[in-house]
Amino acid sequence: MHNKFFNYLRYPLRKRMRREETVDHNIKAAWHSIARMYNQQAMKYDATMSMGFVLLNINSDEGSPATKIAPLMGLEARSLTRLLKSMEEKKLIYREADKNDKRSVRIRLTKEGKEKKERARETVLRFNNAVREEISEDKLMVFFDVLQRINQIVERDNIYEKVHN
C-alpha cells in the first residue's frame, strides 16, 4: 500500500485511482478510527464523543455562549441544539441567561459535567501522548503542515473552476 501510494504521486493526473490513493479517503478513514475509539471510551461514562467535544468547548468557570459552541465544533446550530438538549437531560449542563445580555444564553457545566469534561480532556491527552510516543515530532510537524495546506486549498474554494473536460 505504501509503495502504491507513492507510485501514485508520480502520476497525479491519472483519470482513475483507487480510493486508498485519495487524500480524502485517508483523512476520513483516520478520523473514523479516531471517532470510533473516542466513542468507545465515552460509552464507558454514558456519553458520546460529541458530548465530550461540547464539554471541552465550554468554559468551566463562566460557561460559554451557546452561539459560540457550534462554530468551534463545526456543527450546524440545529445539531448542537439537539445535543445540548440531550446533555441537559443527562444533567451535564444547564442554560442560564447571560447577565450582560439577556437575549443571550450561556451554557454552564454542572458538577457532573465538569467531571465528564475532565475525563474527556484526559482521553484526548492520552491519545495525543500515545501518538507522540510512536511518531517523531518532525513527522508530526510535516503532518500538521500538510493538513493546514489541504485546508487552505479547500478554503480557496476555486478547485473546480480549473477543471477542464
N, C-alpha and C positions, 0 to 999 in steps of 0.2 A: 504493500500500500504506500509506504513512504517513498520508495523509488518511483512508483507510478505517479504520485502527486508531483514530484519534481520533474519528471518527464513532461507532464502536462504544462508546467511553467515555461518550457522551451517552445511550446506551440500554443500560445494563448488564443489564437484566432480560430481554433477548431470549431466547427459548427455544432458537433455533438460531444458531450462529455458525460461521464458517469457522475451520479450525484455526489459520490465521495470526493470528487475532484472540485466541487464547487465551494466557494468561500462560505456562502450562506448555509449550506448543509452542515459544514463542520462547526460553524458557530452555533447553529440551532441544536445539533446533536450534543455538543458540550453543555449548552445551557440546560437542555432537558435532563441530562445526567445530574447536573448540579441541583436542579429544581427537585428531582426525584429524591436525591439524598436529603435535601433540606426538609422536604415534606415528610420523609420517614422519621426524621428527628422531631419535627413539630408534632407529629401524631402521638408521640410518647407523652406529650404535655397537653393533649386535647386542643391542638391548634393547627394552623396551616402555615406554609411558607409565607403566603401573602399577609397573614396576620402578623407574623414576625417582622416582615418588612415595614408594615404600618407602625408597629410598636417602635421599631428602630428610628422612625422618622418623626416621632412625637417627642417634643422637649419634655423631659421628666419633671422639671420644676414648674414651668409656666404653661405647659400644654402647647398646642400648635393650632393655628387657624385651619379649619377644615379645607379651605380653598388652597392652601399651600401644600397639602399632603399629596394629592393626586398627581400634580406635575412632577414632584420629586420621585414618584414611583413609576411614572409613565403610564398612568391609568386614566381612563375616562372618569368623569365625575360620577356617572351612574354606577359604574362598577365599584367605585370607592364607597358610595352611599350604601350599597348592599353589604359590603364588607364591614363598614362601621356599625351598621345595624346588628350584624351577627356578633361583632365584638362587644357591643353594648349588652346584648342578651347574655353573653358569657361573663359579663361583669369585669371586662378588661379595661374598658374606657367609659367615660361619661362626657356628655356635652354640657358646655357652660357658656352663657352669653359673655362676650368679650366686655371687660369693664370699660374700655376706652371707646368701643364702637358697638353699640347694642345690636346693630344689624348683623354683626359677625359672630360666628360661633367658634369657640375653641374646643378642641378635643383634648381631654385630660386623661391621664392614666390613673387607674385605681391601684390599690396596693398590689393586687394580683397582676394587674397589667404591668406594673414596674418589675415584678418578679419574672414574668414571662419575657419582658424586654431584655432583662439581664441574661436569661437563658438563650435568647435569640442572638444576643451580642457574643456570648461565649461560643455558640455554634459557628457563627461566621468567622470568629477569630481562629477557632480550631481548624476549620477548613483551610483558611489562608496560611496558617502556620504549616499545615501538612504539605500544601503546595510548595511553600518556600523551602521546606526541607528537601524536597525532591528536585526542584527546578532552580537553577542558578539565578542570581539577581540579574546578571547580564541578559539571560534569555527572557526573564520576566519583563525587563525594560523594553526589549525588542517587541515582545508580545503586546505590551500596553501601547507602544508606539504604533504598531500595525493596526490595532483596534481603533485608536484615535484617528488614524489616516482613513480607515474604512468609514468611520462616522463622518468625517469631513467630506468624503466622496458622496455619501448618501445625502448629507445636508445641502450640498451644492444643488441638488435636485435638477441636474441637467444631463444625467446619464443617458437618457433615452432620446434626447434631442440629437445626439450624434449617431444614432442607429440608422444605417442605410440598408435597404432591402436589395 
